[in-house]
Amino acid sequence: MTQTWGSAECAAAWGVKPATWLGYVSRGQAPAPLPEPDAQGRKRWDADEVRDYPRPGAGRSRAGAGAEADALLGQMREVAERLEELRGRQQELLTTGKQQGLETSAMAKALGISRQTAYAWLKE
C-alpha cells in the first residue's frame, strides 16, 4: 500500500512551510496531489513521489544531483579560484601603478574595475 502525506507532511519533508509547499504545487514545482482526497476532502500526495521529486528553490537538496552536477560544480569552483588569483594580480598591478605615479582612473579602466574599487584596494 502506498504511503500518503498531507501538505504539512510534504512541507516538513522538504523543510519548508506548508504555504511554501502549496505554492510549489500551484506552480507545478512539486508533484501533483493524488486524484482522490482523504476522507475529510483534503489533498494527499504519494510520499515516495514527494521524496524523489527534485525540490526547487535556493535551499534544495543536492542529494540526487548526480555526477554531471558534481562535475559542473567542480568547474565553477575552479573558475572562482582563478578569479581570486586574478583579483590578487589586479591589486598587485594597481599598487605598482600607484608607486609609478599612474592615475587611478586610468588604471581602473585598464584593469576593468570601477574607480571606487581601485580606491578601496589602494587604501588596504
Steps between C-alpha positions, in 0.01 A plus 500: 500500500624849412580736786329835456571838655304817555643841414653547847690171475617581147618843614686347794671249270624786281588723796256776404182648641166355384420823312829470310421138416158596365664777296734245343202277421304785342795591275565140397829490694386208716316176428130529432271375774340160468169506312296391803497715816494347849179440698491867607540621140864608542761450231749217545834427333691179440783515759753327272425741217551798734832358624627436146380822337781755442428785738514850349641807669827620646501254788433189297689187581778383272472145628385364164685745276731240347846496346425760229393758758804423716730546200336831411530622860866401492553710189328792672732470800805498269382819329439665839853410610647644181295816547644543850849455359434755224346744748817477706707569187282804423572635848874445456501684167295783648747543785792497257326755282441728797868475593587602143263798516228378264152653531250288688223545245728387214611194698142412593395516136797286392421242771126495418399611850319804631691800633332437836640147509844627408492763775379241752779258406761772525387583854551141618 
